[in-house]
Amino acid sequence: MSQRMNRRQWVSVALIAIIALLAGIGTSRWLAENRLSGDPNAQAFFQHGWLMPDGQALDPAIWQNRLVLVNFWASWCPPCVAEMPALDQLSQDLAQRQVIFIGVGIDSPSNIREFLLKTPVSYPIVIGGMEGSQIGKSLGNTQGALPFTVIIDSKGQIIYRKLGKIDPDELKSVILKAL
């Protein structure tokens, strides 16, 4: 009788473990589908109050549930400046897709405005300043170097990080696979 009780207890524990596992898998899927999960650092990016170079606020909520490429750059950074035309061309090539390009200028508003007069881009540029550097670090740029590019998928997961100058073909491939 005592041995039978142990078997019953073991079967009960195994059934409870299986039910808990299935409940955990179901909850995880539900959270991901309803955007209640995702990388907390990516969520901090979307919750930040970004300003455009002209001082107007830009609501990052419009970027959520889309694929977002974020490029941290500065006007004083030669590789940043060198890759901007390729990023601009890529953003234009993919304009009909569900992808948003955003440039985060780690520079003063006046330097960014002056730079954009000489080198206009078709995607939104926001002012990062020191807070932008911190957000870049939280997204994986532990060195704080520039340029730094991140791709965040529609569920808020960081799917790509690149410290240094981008390869446009590599970026396009990552974006197309994620769409």
C-alpha positions as CSV (number, residue, x, y, z in Angstrom):
1,M,0.0,0.0,0.0
2,S,2.8,2.4,0.9
3,Q,4.5,1.7,-2.4
4,R,1.3,2.3,-4.3
5,M,0.9,5.7,-2.6
6,N,4.4,6.7,-3.7
7,R,3.6,5.8,-7.3
8,R,0.4,7.8,-7.1
9,Q,2.3,10.7,-5.6
10,W,5.0,10.4,-8.3
11,V,2.3,10.3,-11.1
12,S,0.6,13.4,-9.5
13,V,3.8,15.3,-9.4
14,A,4.7,14.4,-13.0
15,L,1.2,15.5,-14.2
16,I,1.5,18.8,-12.3
17,A,4.9,19.4,-13.9
18,I,3.6,18.7,-17.4
19,I,0.6,21.0,-16.8
20,A,3.0,23.8,-15.5
21,L,5.3,23.4,-18.5
22,L,2.4,23.7,-20.9
23,A,1.0,26.7,-19.1
24,G,4.4,28.3,-19.2
25,I,4.8,27.8,-22.9
26,G,1.3,29.1,-23.5
27,T,1.8,32.2,-21.4
28,S,5.1,32.9,-23.1
29,R,3.5,32.8,-26.5
30,W,0.6,34.9,-25.4
31,L,2.9,37.6,-23.9
32,A,5.0,37.7,-27.1
33,E,1.9,37.9,-29.4
34,N,0.5,40.7,-27.2
35,R,3.8,42.7,-27.0
36,L,3.9,42.3,-23.3
37,S,7.3,40.7,-23.6
38,G,10.4,41.8,-25.5
39,D,13.7,43.2,-24.6
40,P,13.3,45.7,-21.8
41,N,16.1,47.8,-23.2
42,A,14.3,48.0,-26.5
43,Q,11.1,49.0,-24.7
44,A,13.1,51.8,-23.0
45,F,14.0,53.1,-26.5
46,F,10.4,53.2,-27.5
47,Q,9.4,55.0,-24.2
48,H,12.0,57.7,-24.5
49,G,10.9,61.2,-25.3
50,W,12.7,61.9,-28.6
51,L,13.1,65.4,-30.1
52,M,13.8,66.1,-33.7
53,P,16.5,68.6,-34.6
54,D,13.9,71.4,-35.0
55,G,12.8,70.8,-31.4
56,Q,9.6,69.1,-32.1
57,A,8.7,66.0,-30.1
58,L,8.5,62.7,-32.0
59,D,6.2,60.0,-30.5
60,P,8.1,56.7,-30.7
61,A,4.9,54.8,-30.2
62,I,4.4,55.1,-33.9
63,W,7.4,52.8,-34.4
64,Q,6.1,50.0,-32.2
65,N,4.9,46.8,-33.8
66,R,7.2,47.4,-36.8
67,L,10.7,46.5,-37.6
68,V,12.9,49.4,-36.5
69,L,16.5,50.0,-37.5
70,V,18.2,52.4,-35.1
71,N,21.5,54.0,-36.1
72,F,23.5,55.9,-33.5
73,W,25.8,58.4,-35.2
74,A,27.6,61.8,-34.8
75,S,28.6,64.5,-37.3
76,W,32.2,64.3,-36.0
77,C,32.4,60.6,-36.6
78,P,33.9,59.8,-40.1
79,P,32.5,56.2,-40.4
80,C,29.1,57.5,-39.3
81,V,29.1,60.2,-42.0
82,A,30.4,57.7,-44.6
83,E,27.6,55.2,-44.0
84,M,24.7,57.7,-44.0
85,P,24.2,57.7,-47.8
86,A,24.0,53.9,-47.8
87,L,21.5,53.9,-44.9
88,D,19.5,56.6,-46.7
89,Q,19.5,54.5,-49.9
90,L,18.5,51.4,-48.0
91,S,15.6,53.2,-46.3
92,Q,14.4,54.4,-49.6
93,D,14.7,51.0,-51.2
94,L,12.7,49.5,-48.4
95,A,10.2,52.3,-48.0
96,Q,7.2,50.1,-49.1
97,R,8.1,47.5,-46.4
98,Q,7.1,47.5,-42.7
99,V,10.5,48.9,-41.6
100,I,11.4,52.2,-40.1
101,F,14.9,53.8,-40.1
102,I,15.8,56.2,-37.3
103,G,19.0,58.1,-36.8
104,V,20.0,59.0,-33.2
105,G,22.4,61.9,-33.4
106,I,24.9,61.9,-30.5
107,D,25.7,65.5,-31.0
108,S,24.3,69.0,-30.2
109,P,21.0,70.0,-31.9
110,S,22.8,72.8,-33.7
111,N,25.6,70.5,-35.1
112,I,22.9,68.0,-36.2
113,R,20.9,70.7,-37.9
114,E,24.0,72.1,-39.7
115,F,25.0,68.6,-40.7
116,L,21.6,67.7,-42.1
117,L,21.6,70.9,-44.3
118,K,24.7,69.5,-46.0
119,T,23.8,65.8,-45.9
120,P,20.0,65.4,-45.9
121,V,18.5,61.9,-45.3
122,S,15.0,60.7,-45.9
123,Y,14.6,58.9,-42.5
124,P,13.8,60.6,-39.2
125,I,16.7,61.9,-37.1
126,V,16.3,62.5,-33.4
127,I,18.6,64.1,-30.9
128,G,20.3,61.7,-28.6
129,G,22.8,63.7,-26.6
130,M,24.2,62.0,-23.5
131,E,20.9,60.2,-22.9
132,G,21.1,58.7,-26.4
133,S,24.5,57.4,-25.6
134,Q,23.1,55.7,-22.5
135,I,20.3,54.1,-24.5
136,G,22.8,52.9,-27.1
137,K,24.7,51.3,-24.3
138,S,21.6,49.6,-22.9
139,L,20.9,48.3,-26.4
140,G,24.3,46.6,-26.5
141,N,26.9,49.2,-27.3
142,T,28.9,48.5,-24.2
143,Q,31.9,50.5,-25.5
144,G,29.9,53.6,-26.3
145,A,31.6,53.8,-29.7
146,L,30.0,55.0,-33.0
147,P,28.5,54.2,-35.3
148,F,26.2,51.6,-33.7
149,T,23.2,50.1,-35.4
150,V,20.5,47.9,-33.9
151,I,17.5,46.3,-35.5
152,I,14.4,45.7,-33.2
153,D,11.8,43.3,-34.5
154,S,8.0,43.9,-34.3
155,K,7.8,42.1,-31.0
156,G,10.4,44.3,-29.4
157,Q,13.3,41.9,-29.6
158,I,16.8,43.0,-30.7
159,I,17.7,40.8,-33.6
160,Y,20.8,42.6,-34.9
161,R,23.6,44.7,-33.4
162,K,26.6,46.2,-35.3
163,L,29.3,48.3,-33.8
164,G,31.2,50.1,-36.6
165,K,30.4,50.9,-40.2
166,I,27.5,48.9,-41.6
167,D,27.5,46.6,-44.7
168,P,24.3,47.6,-46.6
169,D,23.9,44.1,-48.2
170,E,24.2,42.4,-44.8
171,L,21.6,44.9,-43.3
172,K,19.2,44.4,-46.2
173,S,19.5,40.6,-45.8
174,V,18.7,40.8,-42.1
175,I,15.8,43.1,-42.6
176,L,14.2,41.0,-45.4
177,K,14.6,37.8,-43.3
178,A,12.9,39.6,-40.4
179,L,9.9,40.9,-42.4
